[in-house]
Structures are given as structure tokens and as C-alpha cells.
Amino acid sequence: MAVGTPGAEMIGERELWACASTVLSQHGDGALAVVAERIGELALAGDQAGMDVWKAIAERMDKLTHLEGPTQ
């Protein structure tokens, strides 16, 4: 199972990494803005579990972008 965040416990680690990769590939430089907007929408709706999932995706996106490093 996934990380210790309440909403992410129903989503497996593979799915979180796949979502992170997909968001990055679909939105490129705008990916973080898309995630922030989604978390904001979920916050307004009072959906803590959804927010936890998107925060977990954002953490993996950060790790993926740091693994790739700068392009030359």
C-alpha cells in the first residue's frame, strides 16, 4: 500500500508514481500549477482524502523532476 497519508492509503505506490508521471508528461512546465489548482478545489470542497492523494502525487512529481535533473 501507499504512504501514510489517509487519502493515499487506498491507492498503491505504483498508481501514485504513474499519476505523477502522467501529470508531468501531459502538462509539462504547468504540471505544478495543475496540481495546486486541483488541491485548492478539493480543499474548497472539504475533501481531505482527495487532497492527501494529490499531495502524494505532488511529492512524487518533485522526486521525478529532481531525478531527471537539468537537460544539457
KAZI-V744607 format. One record per residue. N is the residue number from 1. RES is the residue in three letters. SS is DSSP state (alpha for helix, beta for strand, coil for the rest). Layout:
N:RES:SS  N:RES:SS
This chain:
1:MET:coil  2:ALA:coil  3:VAL:coil  4:GLY:coil  5:THR:coil  6:PRO:coil  7:GLY:alpha  8:ALA:alpha  9:GLU:alpha  10:MET:alpha  11:ILE:coil  12:GLY:coil  13:GLU:alpha  14:ARG:alpha  15:GLU:alpha  16:LEU:alpha  17:TRP:alpha  18:ALA:alpha  19:CYS:alpha  20:ALA:alpha  21:SER:alpha  22:THR:alpha  23:VAL:alpha  24:LEU:alpha  25:SER:alpha  26:GLN:alpha  27:HIS:alpha  28:GLY:alpha  29:ASP:alpha  30:GLY:alpha  31:ALA:alpha  32:LEU:alpha  33:ALA:alpha  34:VAL:alpha  35:VAL:alpha  36:ALA:alpha  37:GLU:alpha  38:ARG:alpha  39:ILE:alpha  40:GLY:alpha  41:GLU:alpha  42:LEU:alpha  43:ALA:alpha  44:LEU:alpha  45:ALA:alpha  46:GLY:coil  47:ASP:coil  48:GLN:alpha  49:ALA:alpha  50:GLY:alpha  51:MET:alpha  52:ASP:alpha  53:VAL:alpha  54:TRP:alpha  55:LYS:alpha  56:ALA:alpha  57:ILE:alpha  58:ALA:alpha  59:GLU:alpha  60:ARG:alpha  61:MET:alpha  62:ASP:alpha  63:LYS:alpha  64:LEU:alpha  65:THR:alpha  66:HIS:alpha  67:LEU:alpha  68:GLU:alpha  69:GLY:coil  70:PRO:coil  71:THR:coil  72:GLN:coil
